[in-house]
Amino acid sequence: MTGNPLLTGLALVIGLVALAWFAFLNSWWRLLGPALAVPLILLVGLDQRPDILIADSTQAVALRTETGMGLITGRTGSFATEVWSEHYQEPIAAKAEGMLCDSLGCIATTDRFSVAVIRNGAAFAEDCGRNDLVIARIRAPVTCKGSQVIDADALAAGGVHWLRWNAGAGRFDIRPAIPNLTRPWRVVPR
């Protein structure tokens, strides 16, 4: 990896507390806040890079393989892929490694997990339960079980999705860009 480390929101809070500590104390104790902030940020403030990124408005789905990030669907040069490439400080290839596509969708397999991106509703019967993750731009049927599913409803409610494979649990940790729909300024999708 190149570039700067990724920081969580907790790192910002730690930095602000250390800055306030430094600004409001007059004695030599003021140096203690920033001195403790650095190891604390290194301990709990660093974020991981995603294994999968799913755009809500474009068709882009990026997958991390052994050789780096590549697209399962979508195109390079789009707004979403450019932002991801810039934020995670790595190029995103036009095609992910280990991917097979047909008229119904695409399946990408890594040494840890498999992902199905469904283009046509007829693919649900075959792909649900066989893959660790099913991504669809249409609403998934309730019969789609055995896989984690991100469909049109999840994308409309949560926006861009960040996914990291959790080997211990055997499933993905999912972070939507919009985690809380109950905020008063948030328009709830219908």
Phi, psi and omega in degrees: 000148178238168175086193184280155176289155177273135182247148177272174175295331178296326178296323177296317179297316179298316179296319179293321177295317179296321178294317177297318178303313181294323184284326189262347177262144183257340183272186180292347178296342181297335180283344182293321181301303179296326180294325178279335182294321184298307179293330179293319176295319178295331181280314187234359186256001181269138181259159178266160175273146183283157171270329179220139172236133181236121178281146179273326186259335176254178180270011187286130171225116181253142183233136176269125175240188179299329184267357180126195182276140176214159182270135170275312174226164181099187181223151175288154181089352177285166182302313183298312182292325177294317179295316179298315180299318180290317183293315182270001172056046175206148180289153177245118182288158182292335181218132178285151178287145176073035185245137176233133181235150170220193184289341181269336181163194181232149174233129177241133182236132173245181178287350182249328186203170176230147184230134175246128174251115187264128177259332185231139182302338180294342182280345182301318182301323182275323189269333179291130180089334179273336183243154180290329181223137175240125178244129181219142176273358176247167180290130179281142178289157180292344179281354180281094183236161178092351178230154168284139185236131170238111183242192183301322180295316180295321180291323178292323181280320188254350181073212180299138180248136177251126181232138177229130181290127177254099185296325180296320180271343182071030180205175182271142165272126186244131175236107174284155180292331179246091186281337188229114181272355185271004177290143186297333181272356183272130176273122181282126179293148180249000000 
